[in-house]
Amino acid sequence: MTVVDSDSVVPSEITKGDLPPSMVERMTLILDAFDGPMEYLSLEEVASRTALPRSTVHRILDKLVRLHWIDRVSSGYRLGRRALGLGGGDGGHAQLRAAAAPLLHELHLRTGMVVHLSVLDGGETVYLDKVGGRFAASVPSRVGGRKPAYATAGGKAVLAWMAAEQVDTLYRNRLSRCTEVTISDVVSLHQELNRIRRRSGVAFERDEAVRGVSCVGVAVRGLDGPVAGISLCGDSHTAQLERVAPLLARAGRDISSTLNPESGTPRRGRTSVPPPEDSWSTAALDRLLAIQSGQWL
């Protein structure tokens, strides 16, 4: 990731006492330390790759976080929306959308419900994809649209795997309501996120984002924490969210595996909330699906 001319100082040229003289050059070194949108680096790793003093890196990273060039996450830092926006206009989510697309369509075909793929941007959910049928027009969401993450099933599923301190940072003030039943304070939000973790990461929202619409969501997890949420939405009076939850959980796991084929090897230094021991196994999901086969359509 480079934002200045190619003749800028590169890490291999730096020696002690020969630090880049300008803030722009130091910022460029830090942004260049990240190999791509899915890479997470600790403060020490950024300092090592740039050969800049740790205190300097920490100070500049703080400024880049405030300006949205860098995101601070539970496992360190990653490129933010401003940096990713310079790289091609899709926010760095092309790989995610490609991995999720066939499973989103399969979920819609098997359930008849509206399917969303979303990511967290600040405290908001941004929709990357929407797949639906006749009911889709009744769900006032669109690709590129936004909703408070705490009001959506996909958003809450992502928040549930983040450290409590991160959630507090996102929502320092009173939460604004979309409807009369939207969560409106941080204490209640933490209680809801605890319930989601006890349900093996499955999140529900009923009329919280839009009256008359209810959804079930799960997170798509990367090596260092959640990277997206997927959700199934339907009419609040007829949607049987608990019955379709196993299908959704399985799709979330499949997308995660596609994005992270090396996920069997844990990465050192991960600090996101670990998955619960009682999370649905592939065998358990298969049993649930076999018992209720033919009843999803």
Protein Blocks (a to p, Z undefined) as FASTA:
>chain_A
ZZbdfkbccfklpcehiacfbfklmmmmmmmmpgbfkbccdfklmmmmnopafklmmmmm
mmmmmnomaccdfklpaddfklmmmnnonnopmmmmmmmmmmmmmmmmmnopacddddde
hjbccdfbdcddfklmmpccdehiacdfklpfklmmmmmmpcfklmmmmmmbccddfblk
bcfbfklmmmmmmmmmmnnopacdehklpghiacdddddddfkbcfbdcdddddfklocf
klmmmmmmmmmmmmmmmmmmmlmpccehiabdcddfkbccfklmmmmmmmmgoilZZ
